[in-house]
Amino acid sequence: MGLNNRLQIGDVSNNGQVEIVDEDRLCYLVRSTSRGASGLRTISKSLLQEYVNYWEEHPDATPDSARQALSGTSEIDKFEYGYSSTLSVMAQMVLQSTHKVNNKVNCLPLQQIFYGAPGTGKSFGIKRALLNNNVLSYLSAIRTKPFLLLAGISGTGKSRIVKEMAYASCPDEGDLRKDKTSPGNYCLVEVKPNWNDSTELLGYETVLDGGNYHLTKFVKFLIKAMQHENVPFFVCLDEMNLAAVEQYFAEFLSILESRKDVDGTIKSEPLIPAAIFDKYQQKLHKELFPTKDSSNTSTGAGCYTTDDGTAVYLHRTYAKLMEEGLRIPRNLIVVGTVNMDDTTYQFSRKVIDRAMTIEMNEVNLNDMFDIEKPDALNYREDVVDKGWFFAPFAQSNNALQQMNNDERELLAKKIKATIGQTDADGTTTPDSLETILGKTPFRIAYRVVNELILHFYALRMEDKDAEFEELYNKALDNILMMKVLPRIEGNEDLVKEPLAQLATWTEVAYPKANAKIIEMRERLELSHFTSFWP
């Protein structure tokens, strides 16, 4: 039996387990409830047809027998066979046509995160389903560059959203779920006002106790991330600008820019050189991997002998530290929360250039009284796929190579027209950002263009059917908000004319940036000084 539109948006199974939320040509978006946990899944129509055919021939089958019979018999992503219970219920809905019809689809809870098999079209109806949800903007920013600044007034949930993402992506692996109050892939670092160098984060050598290297919570967390390379690990730098970021975070910012694509992964230069781990091998290995937790058999990574003659085999991760040093793990995501007031420091352009800035000033008090909304600070039965969090590339040329020729040419042409450049003879691309900002301190350089391309690619992976013009405008609108406007601040003499020109330039195609520019101009008129920050 064919599907033939037998399932409609709003349909609900008789047992209430499955609700059809949306559909496109290839997939259904369904809300599935199991054992009290509710989440959204994308279900391939081709795969559902396989289940319909199977259940039509085997009416007494079970979801498990259907999964075993069908797994490996087609070219469809086998990850989706893990949704056998949902697929079986949907197959019964198609065959029996006794499900409930409910044309009113409930709005999704704030900060609902989508999950599903990579490449199955998870985003086909996502804008409509998410409504005012900002989760996608966080995820696409993270996949562009894993360093975010969440800016906004105090109490808007900036730290909470980081913890929610950690819970949502934390699998039942090792001891990651040992603590019910904080997932093992989450680390809160409380920034202190007296931090004035990188030792607060990266540690330092000490001559005490015969010499050693002091490991910080931050460093230990990075080493832990190395042991779970397929799990997103989140560092939340709380109240990041209580101290001067350029002082305590300088080394990390510089190393962040050294990230490059190497052998199918992303690698950086070392934050802590390999020589440190070799020099203090016995002490650091004992601290990081206590003997009682170490293997009693060889791991092939070498060993050392303690003072009492005991042979201790090196942990594989420590052997890698001795070989390469501590680098920024690919699965590490650093998020700084930011408040701008009299007690905090302003950000230099060095920091803003290297971060993706997202503003969080909206407060929805209605959510506080929604007793049906699930608590996002809980482990999930179905973990959000790592692909939503991992940056595919660090360098734009690799993203460009993945695009088809037509889109690559369109992108190059569009960037040249909108970003623009000044040639050696002084000629500037007309009606471009270079025309507006080229002779100001806020001029756009290579890093912004690199991340515009990476961000466009991240958005394309979310929505493969979007028109090029629409997707590019969205990408540039986001980049203006995250990378360009945060750099603009000053008095009337410096910013009045550029902001006026930007307001006109963004009026049609870039609504978020235009709204922010209007806000900045209003502050300029009131106080004769303005900046991105409220």
C-alpha positions, 0 to 999 in steps of 0.5 A, spaced: 500 500 500 502 506 498 502 512 503 498 516 498 497 522 503 494 517 508 498 521 513 496 529 514 499 534 518 496 534 525 494 526 525 495 523 532 496 515 533 491 512 537 496 511 543 498 518 542 505 516 541 506 519 534 503 526 532 505 528 525 508 535 525 510 537 518 512 534 512 515 535 505 516 531 499 521 526 502 520 526 510 515 527 515 517 531 522 513 527 527 513 528 535 514 521 538 513 520 546 516 514 549 517 513 556 515 520 558 520 523 554 518 527 548 522 529 542 522 531 534 524 526 529 524 526 521 522 520 518 524 518 511 517 517 507 521 511 503 523 508 509 516 508 512 514 505 505 518 499 507 515 498 514 508 499 511 509 493 506 512 489 511 507 490 516 502 489 510 505 482 509 506 480 517 500 483 521 502 480 527 510 482 527 513 486 532 517 493 532 523 489 533 522 483 528 521 489 523 527 492 524 531 486 524 528 484 517 529 490 514 535 493 517 541 492 511 536 491 505 536 498 502 540 504 501 536 508 506 541 510 512 540 505 517 540 510 523 533 511 522 532 503 523 533 505 531 526 509 530 523 502 529 517 503 534 515 510 531 516 507 524 511 501 526 506 506 529 506 510 523 505 504 519 499 502 523 496 509 522 497 508 514 494 501 514 488 502 519 487 509 518 483 509 524 488 514 527 485 521 530 485 527 526 488 533 529 489 539 525 491 544 530 499 542 531 501 544 538 507 549 538 513 546 540 516 548 547 522 553 547 529 551 546 526 544 543 532 541 540 531 537 533 535 530 532 535 525 527 539 521 522 544 525 518 542 527 511 534 525 512 532 532 512 531 534 519 530 542 517 525 541 512 519 544 516 524 547 522 522 554 521 515 554 522 515 549 528 520 552 532 517 559 531 521 564 536 526 559 538 533 561 537 536 554 538 538 554 531 542 560 531 546 557 536 547 551 533 549 554 526 554 559 529 557 553 533 558 549 526 561 556 524 566 557 529 566 553 536 567 560 540 560 564 542 559 570 546 552 570 549 550 577 550 545 580 554 542 583 560 543 579 567 538 573 568 536 572 561 538 564 561 545 565 558 548 560 562 542 555 562 542 555 554 549 552 554 547 547 560 541 545 556 545 543 550 550 539 554 544 535 557 541 534 550 548 532 547 550 527 553 550 520 551 550 514 556 557 513 555 562 512 561 561 516 567 558 522 563 551 521 566 554 520 573 552 527 576 544 528 575 545 536 576 551 537 571 552 533 565 559 530 564 560 534 558 559 541 561 564 545 565 562 552 568 568 556 569 567 562 573 571 568 571 574 572 577 575 580 576 583 579 578 584 574 572 590 578 569 594 572 565 592 565 562 595 561 568 588 562 571 585 557 565 591 554 562 595 553 568 603 554 570 609 550 572 611 551 579 618 549 583 614 547 589 615 539 590 621 538 586 617 541 580 610 540 577 605 543 572 599 546 576 593 543 572 586 547 572 579 545 571 579 548 564 585 544 562 583 537 565 576 538 562 579 539 555 583 532 556 577 529 558 574 531 552 580 528 548 577 521 551 570 522 548 571 525 541 565 524 538 561 527 544 560 535 544 564 538 550 561 545 553 565 550 557 561 556 559 566 562 561 561 565 566 561 573 566 567 572 561 568 580 561 569 581 569 576 581 567 580 583 561 579 578 556 585 580 552 589 578 558 587 571 561 584 569 554 590 571 549 593 565 548 587 561 547 584 566 542 591 566 538 591 558 538 583 558 536 586 562 529 591 556 528 585 551 527 586 547 520 583 541 517 588 536 517 586 528 515 579 529 516 579 533 522 580 539 525 587 541 529 590 547 532 597 548 535 598 546 542 596 550 548 600 546 552 607 543 549 608 536 549 615 537 553 611 539 559 607 532 559 614 529 558 617 533 563 612 531 569 610 525 566 609 521 573 606 526 577 601 529 571 599 522 569 598 520 576 593 526 577 590 525 571 589 518 571 590 515 578 593 508 578 587 505 581 583 507 575 589 505 570 589 498 566 594 493 569 596 491 562 599 494 557 596 499 552 601 499 547 602 507 549 609 505 554 609 505 561 613 508 567 616 505 574 614 509 580 619 510 586 617 503 589 618 499 583 611 499 580 610 499 573 604 504 571 602 503 564 600 510 560 593 512 558 593 512 551 590 519 552 596 521 556 601 518 551 598 523 545 599 529 550 606 527 550 606 526 543 602 532 541 601 537 547 594 539 549 591 542 543 584 544 542 579 538 541 575 538 535 569 537 540 570 543 544 565 548 544 567 555 548 561 559 550 562 566 554 556 569 557 557 577 557 554 583 561 555 590 559 555 594 565 559 599 570 563 592 573 565 589 566 570 590 561 569 592 554 571 587 548 577 589 544 576 588 536 581 582 537 576 578 541 570 580 537 573 578 531 574 571 533 568 570 536 560 569 534 556 574 538 549 572 539 544 577 543 540 574 548 535 580 551 528 577 550 524 575 556 518 570 555 515 570 562 509 565 559 514 559 559 515 560 566 508 558 567 508 552 562 507 546 566 507 541 560 514 544 558 519 538 559 525 540 563 531 541 558 536 540 564 535 533 564 538 527 560 535 525 554 533 518 551 534 520 544 541 524 544 542 530 539 546 528 534 553 530 534 553 533 527 548 539 530 554 541 534 561 539 530 564 544 525 565 541 519 571 545 517 575 550 519 577 553 513 573 556 507 576 553 501 574 546 504 567 548 504 567 551 497 570 545 495 564 541 497 559 546 493 557 545 486 560 549 481 554 553 480 553 555 487 560 556 488 560 561 483 554 565 485 557 565 492 564 568 489 560 573 485 555 575 491 561 576 496 565 580 491 558 585 490 556 585 497 563 585 501 567 589 496 574 591 496 578 596 494 583 595 488 590 598 488 588 604 484 583 606 489 577 603 486 572 601 491 566 596 489 560 600 489 554 599 494 558 594 498 560 594 505 567 596 503 564 603 500 561 604 507 566 601 512 573 601 508 576 608 511 573 606 518 576 602 524 571 597 522 573 595 516 571 588 514 577 583 513 579 576 511 577 573 517 570 575 516 569 573 509 572 566 511 567 565 516 561 568 512 563 562 507 563 557 513 556 560 516 553 559 509 555 552 508 552 551 515 546 554 513 546 550 507 547 543 510 540 545 514 536 547 508 539 544 502 532 546 498 533 553 500 534 558 494 541 561 494 539 568 494 535 567 500 540 563 504 546 568 502 542 574 505 540 570 511 548 568 512 550 575 511 544 578 516 547 573 521 554 575 520 553 582 520 549 581 527 555 576 530 561 579 527 560 586 524 556 590 528 559 588 535 565 592 532 562 598 531 562 603 537 564 610 538 561 618 538 558 621 533 564 624 529 566 616 528 560 612 527 554 617 525 555 617 518 557 609 517 551 607 521 546 612 517 549 608 510 548 601 513 541 603 515 540 604 508 544 598 505 541 593 510 534 596 509 531 591 504 535 584 505 538 584 512 532 585 517 536 583 523 542 587 522 537 593 520 533 593 526 540 593 531 542 599 527 536 603 528 537 601 535 544 603 535 542 610 532 537 611 537 542 611 542 547 615 539 542 620 538 540 620 546 547 620 548 552 622 543 555 615 543 553 608 541 555 601 541 552 594 539 552 592 547 545 595 550 
